[in-house]
């Protein structure tokens, strides 16, 4: 147990389990694992909606490595009726560097084989072969590929970086191709010598190359970029912007419209001037509002002004704006108005007003 690559792992799977078949690692949703009284802090759920992405629980640091000591592990789960099986294995972990070295020493896809496959596809009468652009950046790390690899079950020539792919499987073992999404295995991974030759023949600043149907390749130029699907076209945000230049006829129409709108705005009076005046020449036909005389008030108090009435409903239209005219009071000669007296209210109290008919001197 002194070897650092030896690990004590806890594996779990749900029922049903058939013999000699591969099953995905799956722990109960509500589960607690303790080793010698200490809780295991490992992630026991994996990626969301990704079955098989759960890693086994590592309990190496919680196991007491002493001869004759009985280590105890307890597992408690709830909120499920499923039956789960748990097994503890002593495994050996292989570093990513070791796995990459095994890939380089194992099966490879030669450059000649790739060119033959491309030429065979180009000769197919049902397929119109054209040039394509191959990226030299890994779709996982978005960095330049160091060790190009792909699976033998995949039909594309696009590769990804082997160390980046294996590190991803160490964190979340999905084992799916990052290019086409097919299920792959470590045994099916191979090194592509065709892409490896391109990487060694170009500078590290080169991010993509153009592949011809015959297998020849060259550095991608601006013409190749514009010939790609969607290349040389405006983006969605640019398509929303339309620039219209002023033509002579359009400019004349625009100036005429501007002059008409300017003159109309100049003829429109401001809001503050929309009140009735004597110069309007069209008095309203509404009767004036009668004034109210309060007999209970004293002589020394000035009469209260009558309440203002709301604006009348008469309106006239000049083609632009409707003006509402308030009811105007009629004008009498000499500028004097004669309001009609209003009878006193029944509950009005008697006062010493000399205008009262029942007033008597003492």
Secondary structure, 3 states (H helix, E strand, C coil): CCCCCEEEEEEEEECCCCCCCCCCCCCCCEEEEEECCEECCCCCCCCCCCCCCCCCEECHHHCCCCCCCCCCEEEEEECCCCCEEEEEEEEECCCHHHHHHHHHHCCEECHHHHHHHHHHHHCCCCCCCCCEEEECECCCCCCECCCEEEECCCCCCCCEEHHHHHHHHHHCCCCECCCCCCECCHHHEEEEHHHHHHHHHCCCCCCEEEECCCCCEEECCHHHHHHCCCCCCCCHHHHCCCCCCCCHHHHHHHHHHHHHHHHHHHHCCCHHHCCCCHHHCCCCCCCCCCCCCCCCCCCCCCCCCCCCCCCCCCEEECCCCEEECCCCCCCCHHHCCCCCCCCCCCCCCCCCCCCCCCCCCC
